Amino acid sequence: MVPSGQLSPASYPTGAPCPAEIDTLTLGDLAPGPGWRRPVLLERELLVLTTGGHGTAEVDFRALPCRPGTLLRVHAGQVLRCTGAHLDATVVRWRADALRGLDVDPDAIPTWLQLAGEDEDAVITEVSQLSVDCQRHHGVPAARALLRHQLAVLLIRLALLPTDRPAPRAETATFHRLCREIERGYQHTRRVEDYADRLGCSVRTLTRACLAVTGRSAKQVVDERVALQASRLLAATDEPIARIGRRLGFSEPTNFGRFFTREVGVSPGSFRAAREQPVPGPVIRPRRPADPLTGAGPA
């Protein structure tokens, strides 16, 4: 066991033949270029444990302060960028199916946690041991169960930490069902009526649930999810704007441009042109409607 409070080196040898189901690496290994000049669109699930320095991490364009003991939970499909002072962090990364069959809910962990005291020591110990075993047993099929259960224990420990989550409301379950359906269908429809039909309820029921949990209508929740995905692709890829619009269900580039400008406040071209700068105040901070309980960070 690695001593509490001390993290081991956490990266695989260069040239590994394929991504491991579970691995550990450094924050710098995720950067798409020197200085994080642009966000990176993540393909796998992450935990990021800050071990040194002070700075800011932007998760889906939301600025989150980081210092030793800060832990970020970042999902596949989100965009990540680090700005400001240099940050040292260990990253635990896994494929979505790595926990299949285990009784653990990775979504129960808030986006941002500031660990301290015994909780920080325990998490550092778990992450350190996982890092050691990922390196020691890299490519060993018999070690798969060990790494899966170590990751599950770490996630359960984090999910049990006290948080400031609001008490569940009666409408929360309906809202979560809608969010799951939006994730499956936002590229094909933005009509609330379609989601109501799929869920077997009325538009009024969905709107009431969304207003209770987020203060926004069901239509706003759907449109914000589409705008967020557009923002991710514009910021983290070089895909043509017209193609991004088609991927999100817009038959004409002009319709996509009007939609994005209405939701975000700037045109797709202007948003992309500003992607190599830290997100300024007046430009987009898209809301993430699927995370009503955990929030995106501290107040």
C-alpha positions in Angstrom: 0.0 0.0 0.0 1.3 3.4 -0.9 1.6 5.7 2.1 -1.2 8.1 2.6 -0.6 11.6 1.2 1.9 10.4 -1.4 0.9 9.7 -5.0 3.0 7.4 -7.2 3.8 8.2 -10.9 0.7 7.4 -12.9 1.2 6.8 -16.6 1.6 3.8 -18.9 4.7 3.2 -21.0 4.6 5.1 -24.3 3.3 3.1 -27.2 0.9 0.8 -25.4 -1.0 -1.2 -28.0 -4.5 -0.1 -27.0 -6.3 1.9 -24.3 -6.7 -0.1 -21.1 -10.1 -0.6 -19.6 -9.0 1.3 -16.5 -5.8 3.3 -16.3 -4.1 6.3 -14.6 -2.2 9.1 -16.0 -1.2 12.7 -15.3 -3.3 15.8 -16.1 -0.8 16.9 -18.7 -1.2 13.7 -20.6 -4.8 14.8 -21.5 -3.8 18.2 -22.9 -4.4 18.5 -26.6 -1.4 20.8 -27.0 1.0 23.0 -25.0 -0.7 25.2 -22.5 -4.2 23.8 -23.1 -4.8 26.2 -25.9 -8.1 24.5 -26.6 -10.5 22.2 -24.7 -10.3 18.4 -25.2 -13.4 16.4 -25.9 -13.2 13.3 -23.6 -13.9 9.8 -24.8 -13.8 8.1 -21.4 -14.9 8.7 -17.8 -12.5 10.5 -15.5 -11.7 11.3 -11.9 -9.1 14.1 -11.6 -7.4 14.5 -8.2 -5.3 17.7 -7.8 -2.1 17.0 -6.0 -0.2 20.3 -6.4 -0.6 23.9 -7.6 -3.5 26.2 -7.9 -5.5 27.0 -11.0 -8.8 26.5 -12.8 -10.3 23.6 -14.7 -13.1 24.3 -17.1 -15.6 21.4 -17.4 -18.2 22.1 -20.1 -17.1 25.8 -20.0 -17.7 26.1 -16.3 -14.7 27.4 -14.3 -13.9 25.3 -11.2 -11.2 26.3 -8.8 -8.5 23.6 -8.1 -6.0 23.2 -5.4 -4.5 20.2 -3.6 -7.3 18.0 -2.5 -9.7 19.1 -5.3 -11.4 16.2 -7.0 -13.3 16.5 -10.3 -15.7 14.0 -11.8 -15.7 14.4 -15.6 -17.9 12.4 -17.9 -17.2 11.0 -21.4 -18.5 13.5 -23.9 -17.7 16.6 -21.8 -15.0 19.0 -22.7 -12.1 19.7 -20.3 -9.6 22.5 -20.2 -7.1 23.7 -17.5 -6.2 27.4 -17.3 -4.2 29.7 -15.0 -1.4 28.4 -12.9 0.2 25.0 -13.4 -1.7 22.1 -11.8 -0.4 18.7 -10.9 -3.1 16.0 -10.8 -3.5 12.3 -11.1 -6.3 11.2 -13.5 -8.2 7.9 -13.1 -9.7 7.0 -16.5 -12.0 4.2 -17.4 -14.3 3.0 -20.2 -18.0 3.2 -19.5 -18.5 -0.6 -19.4 -15.6 -1.2 -17.0 -18.0 -1.3 -14.0 -20.7 -3.4 -15.6 -22.2 -5.9 -13.1 -20.8 -4.0 -10.0 -23.2 -2.3 -7.6 -21.8 1.3 -8.0 -23.3 4.5 -9.4 -20.5 6.7 -10.9 -23.1 9.5 -11.5 -23.6 9.8 -7.7 -20.4 11.8 -7.4 -20.6 15.6 -7.7 -18.6 17.4 -10.5 -16.5 19.2 -7.9 -15.4 18.1 -4.4 -12.8 19.7 -2.1 -11.4 16.9 0.0 -9.9 17.4 3.5 -8.7 15.6 6.5 -9.3 11.8 6.8 -11.4 11.9 3.6 -8.6 13.3 1.6 -6.1 10.8 3.0 -8.4 7.9 2.2 -9.0 9.0 -1.3 -5.3 9.6 -2.0 -4.5 6.2 -0.7 -7.1 4.6 -2.9 -5.9 6.5 -6.0 -2.3 5.8 -5.2 -2.9 2.0 -4.9 -4.9 2.0 -8.1 -2.1 3.8 -9.9 0.5 1.3 -8.6 -1.6 -1.7 -9.6 -2.5 -0.3 -13.1 1.2 0.0 -13.8 2.3 -3.3 -12.2 -0.5 -5.4 -13.8 -0.8 -3.6 -17.1 -1.9 -6.1 -19.8 -2.4 -8.9 -17.3 -6.0 -10.3 -17.8 -6.1 -11.9 -14.3 -5.8 -8.4 -12.8 -9.0 -7.1 -14.4 -11.1 -8.0 -11.4 -8.7 -6.3 -9.0 -8.7 -3.0 -10.9 -12.5 -3.0 -11.4 -13.1 -3.6 -7.7 -10.5 -1.0 -6.7 -12.2 1.6 -8.9 -15.7 0.6 -7.6 -14.5 1.0 -4.0 -13.0 4.5 -4.8 -16.3 5.6 -6.4 -18.4 4.3 -3.6 -16.2 6.0 -1.0 -16.6 9.3 -2.9 -20.4 8.9 -3.3 -20.7 8.4 0.5 -19.0 11.8 1.3 -21.3 14.4 2.7 -22.4 17.0 0.1 -24.7 20.0 -0.1 -27.1 18.3 -2.5 -30.7 19.5 -2.2 -33.3 17.2 -0.8 -35.0 15.1 -3.6 -38.3 16.5 -4.9 -41.3 14.6 -6.2 -40.6 15.8 -9.7 -36.9 14.7 -9.6 -37.5 11.2 -10.9 -39.5 12.6 -13.9 -36.8 15.1 -14.6 -34.1 12.4 -14.6 -36.2 10.2 -16.9 -36.5 13.1 -19.3 -32.8 13.8 -19.2 -32.0 10.2 -20.1 -34.4 10.3 -23.0 -32.9 13.6 -24.2 -29.5 12.0 -24.2 -30.8 9.3 -26.5 -32.7 11.7 -28.8 -31.4 15.2 -28.8 -29.7 14.8 -32.2 -33.0 13.8 -33.8 -35.7 16.0 -32.1 -36.1 19.1 -30.0 -39.9 18.7 -29.6 -41.0 18.3 -26.0 -44.1 16.5 -27.4 -41.9 13.7 -28.7 -40.2 13.2 -25.4 -43.6 13.2 -23.6 -44.9 10.5 -26.0 -41.8 8.4 -25.3 -42.2 8.7 -21.6 -46.0 8.2 -21.5 -46.8 11.6 -19.9 -47.9 15.0 -20.8 -45.9 18.0 -21.9 -47.3 19.8 -18.8 -45.9 17.1 -16.5 -42.4 17.4 -18.0 -42.5 21.2 -17.9 -43.6 21.1 -14.2 -40.8 18.7 -13.4 -38.2 20.8 -15.2 -39.4 24.0 -13.5 -39.3 22.4 -10.1 -35.8 21.1 -10.5 -34.0 23.7 -12.6 -36.3 26.7 -12.9 -36.4 26.3 -16.7 -39.1 24.9 -19.0 -38.8 21.5 -20.6 -38.2 23.2 -24.0 -35.4 25.2 -22.5 -33.8 22.0 -21.1 -33.9 20.3 -24.4 -32.5 23.3 -26.3 -29.7 23.9 -23.8 -28.6 20.3 -24.2 -28.4 20.7 -28.0 -26.5 24.0 -27.5 -24.1 22.4 -25.1 -23.2 19.7 -27.6 -22.8 22.2 -30.3 -20.5 24.2 -28.1 -18.4 21.1 -27.2 -17.9 20.3 -30.9 -17.1 23.8 -31.9 -14.6 24.3 -29.2 -12.8 20.9 -29.2 -12.9 19.8 -32.9 -12.2 21.2 -36.3 -15.4 19.7 -37.7 -17.1 22.1 -40.2 -19.9 24.2 -38.7 -22.4 23.0 -41.3 -21.7 19.4 -40.5 -22.1 20.0 -36.8 -25.4 21.5 -37.5 -26.5 18.5 -39.5 -25.3 16.1 -36.8 -27.6 18.0 -34.4 -30.7 17.8 -36.6 -30.5 21.1 -38.5 -31.1 20.7 -42.2 -29.9 24.2 -43.1 -26.7 25.9 -41.7 -28.7 29.2 -41.3 -31.2 27.5 -39.0 -28.4 26.1 -36.9 -26.7 29.5 -36.8 -29.9 31.2 -35.6 -30.5 28.6 -33.0 -27.0 28.7 -31.6 -26.9 32.5 -31.6 -30.2 32.6 -29.7 -29.1 30.1 -27.1 -25.5 31.2 -26.6 -25.4 34.9 -27.5 -22.8 34.6 -30.2 -22.6 33.0 -33.6 -21.0 29.5 -34.1 -18.2 31.1 -36.0 -17.5 33.7 -33.3 -17.6 31.0 -30.6 -15.1 28.9 -32.5 -12.8 31.8 -33.1 -12.6 32.5 -29.4 -11.9 28.9 -28.4 -8.2 29.4 -27.9 -8.8 32.0 -25.2 -10.0 31.2 -21.6 -13.8 31.5 -21.5 -14.5 35.2 -21.0 -17.4 36.5 -18.9 -19.9 37.5 -21.6 -19.4 34.5 -23.8 -21.1 31.1 -23.4 -21.4 29.2 -20.2 -23.8 26.6 -21.4 -25.9 24.9 -18.7 -25.7 21.2 -18.2 -29.3 20.2 -17.7 -28.6 16.6 -16.9 -26.8 17.3 -13.6 -29.4 19.0 -11.3 -28.4 17.4 -8.1 -24.7 17.5 -8.1 -24.2 20.9 -9.7 -21.0 22.0 -11.4 -19.0 23.3 -8.5 -18.9 25.5 -5.5 -21.1 28.6 -5.2 
